[in-house]
Amino acid sequence: MRGGTFYAFQPGNGPGEYAAELAVRHYREHRAVLRGEKLADKPFKCGPAPNGAAWKPFVDEFWAGVDRVPACP
């Protein structure tokens, strides 16, 4: 991590930190959905276009396409 930051989207930080953030958000969002809790924010996949573009292949590869997070509006 550059400059000692843990922020995944700090300019200059590589794709490894973005991937870690994707995995954390996937875990937190699915945990909330399965517990019947409201998501704290809008789903990660509904953010900027790169988020949705990364979310789908991640879900397809590691979770056999199962995505319980609500679809984007």
VMD Tcl script that draws the C-alpha trace (Angstrom):
set ca {
  {0.00 0.00 0.00}
  {1.31 3.36 -0.97}
  {1.84 6.04 1.64}
  {0.73 3.72 4.45}
  {-2.94 4.01 3.53}
  {-5.35 1.12 3.71}
  {-7.83 2.85 1.41}
  {-8.36 0.61 -1.61}
  {-9.09 3.43 -4.02}
  {-6.13 5.68 -3.22}
  {-4.49 6.63 -6.53}
  {-1.42 4.50 -7.10}
  {-2.62 1.55 -5.05}
  {-2.77 -1.55 -7.15}
  {-5.49 -4.01 -8.09}
  {-4.73 -6.20 -5.07}
  {-6.23 -3.65 -2.72}
  {-9.26 -3.21 -4.99}
  {-9.74 -6.98 -5.03}
  {-9.52 -7.10 -1.25}
  {-12.16 -4.38 -0.98}
  {-14.38 -6.30 -3.40}
  {-14.10 -9.44 -1.28}
  {-14.85 -7.54 1.95}
  {-17.89 -5.82 0.45}
  {-19.16 -9.11 -0.97}
  {-18.91 -10.73 2.47}
  {-20.53 -7.84 4.35}
  {-23.35 -7.34 1.86}
  {-24.24 -11.03 1.62}
  {-24.06 -11.43 5.38}
  {-26.51 -8.55 5.79}
  {-28.87 -9.94 3.14}
  {-28.83 -13.45 4.64}
  {-29.51 -12.03 8.10}
  {-32.40 -9.99 6.75}
  {-30.65 -6.71 7.57}
  {-30.74 -3.56 5.52}
  {-27.56 -2.75 3.61}
  {-25.67 0.18 5.11}
  {-24.98 1.73 1.69}
  {-26.03 1.08 -1.84}
  {-24.57 -2.22 -3.02}
  {-20.94 -2.09 -4.10}
  {-21.88 -3.33 -7.56}
  {-24.20 -0.33 -7.99}
  {-21.41 2.20 -7.52}
  {-19.10 3.42 -10.29}
  {-19.00 1.30 -13.45}
  {-15.74 -0.51 -12.55}
  {-17.42 -1.90 -9.43}
  {-20.17 -3.63 -11.37}
  {-17.71 -4.78 -14.01}
  {-15.55 -6.42 -11.32}
  {-18.46 -7.78 -9.26}
  {-19.96 -10.06 -11.92}
  {-16.80 -12.04 -12.80}
  {-15.94 -12.29 -9.08}
  {-19.38 -13.75 -8.28}
  {-19.25 -16.04 -11.32}
  {-15.77 -17.35 -10.52}
  {-15.96 -17.82 -6.78}
  {-19.68 -18.20 -6.06}
  {-20.96 -20.01 -9.17}
  {-22.94 -16.92 -10.17}
  {-25.02 -16.86 -6.96}
  {-25.60 -13.22 -6.02}
  {-28.15 -12.51 -3.30}
  {-27.44 -8.78 -3.16}
  {-30.41 -6.90 -4.65}
  {-30.13 -5.75 -8.25}
  {-29.21 -2.14 -8.95}
  {-32.11 0.25 -9.42}
}
mol new
graphics top color blue
foreach p $ca { graphics top sphere $p radius 0.5 }
foreach p [lrange $ca 0 end-1] q [lrange $ca 1 end] { graphics top cylinder $p $q radius 0.2 }
display resetview
